[in-house]
Amino acid sequence: MTPTATKTTPEVSILKQYIAGKWVDGSSSREIVSTNPADNRQVLGKVKGADKSDVLKAIDAAQKAFPGWKATTPPARGRILMKAALILRERKEELARLMSLEQGKILPEALGEMEKGITLIEWFAGEGLRMGGITQPSELAKNLLYTTRHPRGVVSIITPWNFPFAIPAWKIAPALISGCTVVFKPASLVPALAVGIVKAFEDAGLPPGVLNLVMGAGSAMGDILVEEPRIKAVSFTGSNEIGKRVHTIAGARGIPVVCEMGGKNPAVIWDDADLELALAGVMKGAFGSTGQRCTATSRLILHTKIADQFLKMLLAEVAKIKVGPGLDKASGMGPAVDESQMNTDLEYIAIGKKEGAKLLCGGNRITTGDYAHGWFVEPTIFDGVSPKSRLWQEEVFGPVLAVTRTDDFDKAVELANDCPFGLTCAFYSQDLTLAMRFTEEIEAGMVHLNSPTIGGEAQVPFGGVKGSGVGEREMAKEGMHFFTEQKTVFLDYTGARRASNLY
Ligand code: NAD
């Protein structure tokens, strides 16, 4: 990956910031060190961190590049995006392996994430040929009413570590196709992936300054990415705590902001559900990506009649999960992303026990042999979790599933809604009436019927309600519209003088 990543040893890449079309060192004295969460002895990459001065340089570059990029036609922008997608397809395996090493997820999940991110870029590339407004009939004869869309300007894109490729892809692609120029700040745990995505855009011929990459501590440079007057919109994904802060600062400036935040997603399994189907969905939802998905299934509401049977099936399946390094073919679940996330998982397990929930399986860090060098936690299930408990209410972001039971449909919906988050949910049943009632009554941005809580597709909006999200939805047309301003045009072609308009 030269010149962005020159190998100093077979393992360690020296990574750089990307500002104004050049790969440069950051100005901070703090170094970002990317390590393998499955074996923290393995250093993968090092970056001289960026500080505020680098962010300002990146904003300067984006501001200078804006007029040219805005003047580039949307179909021409789309062709660059499509080329980047093709390059990423060629590098898919290589980047997926890197993701497995850097973030920890198992290789099939990393490949799935690459596919999803590339599809998103392709979808937005196509929007270059469809981008436009609407025309509507006017109240007045020989009048044309139409709308046009215009890029907002320089935008900040701030992303988390859990989907280090797909989330940047689903923000950068709509920003670029809209004609915005970008300052992109990824999470510090995943710099190599961030370099991988930006490099593909550079190789696709994106002009200098259109996409800039700054890697450094969010606490040191996060505010300037939101406060700087030349930043015209902010797209953030991450925790509720930081999201609220970003929202407050952007709100005070009166600029558009989208914050996609945490989740505590419920799956409800009703007594007539296909239990095998529900089992597959809960396994994927709760333990896929080590539970480190905003869309993870973290609360399970079981109909009392099938609860014991379902839990027996679930425990048998969980016992088969082999926890291990992401690149090990036998692994069914990878490590926590870092020590801090592992400690959070263990802390919530301790809280669950203290709150009186019944530990059904897991609950420990795995430290045997080489596992001692990784951040491995067992897949964990608690039964009898009280809806008022912290385990029911707070996001863990790990492989920890909280279970409760009821035989009353209204109560099941109440339990599902009794939580500050509202990203996604699942309902398993053959009863269409109940499924439609659930869909109407649940407080969530996305509803899965007879399918796991996880997933999203490029062509439909993605996002949550309550503590899970504020602002425009992401992906689809909505994701693109966030990066544009609309103009409504009134064109009178009567040629006659008119004293006044209708209103
Ligand atoms: P985080 O909030 O700690 O960090 C997110 C990003 O914000 C990082 O790039 C970080 O460096 C940056 N940041 C830190 N301080 C900042 C500040 N003061 N100003 C601006 N930016 C700052 O989140 P994380 O730990 O990286 O990610 C996990 C969280 O992300 C979970 O809560 C998860 O649910 C959420 N998430 C949500 C979605 C969604 O679409 N709803 C998707 C994925 C992850």
Boltz pocket constraint, residues with backbone or C-beta under 6 A from the ligand:
constraints:
  - pocket:
      binder: B
      contacts: [[A, 158], [A, 159], [A, 160], [A, 161], [A, 162], [A, 163], [A, 167], [A, 185], [A, 186], [A, 187], [A, 188], [A, 216], [A, 217], [A, 218], [A, 219], [A, 221], [A, 222], [A, 223], [A, 225], [A, 237], [A, 238], [A, 239], [A, 240], [A, 242], [A, 243], [A, 245], [A, 246], [A, 260], [A, 261], [A, 262], [A, 263], [A, 293], [A, 294], [A, 395], [A, 397], [A, 423], [A, 463], [A, 464], [A, 468], [A, 469]]
      max_distance: 6.0
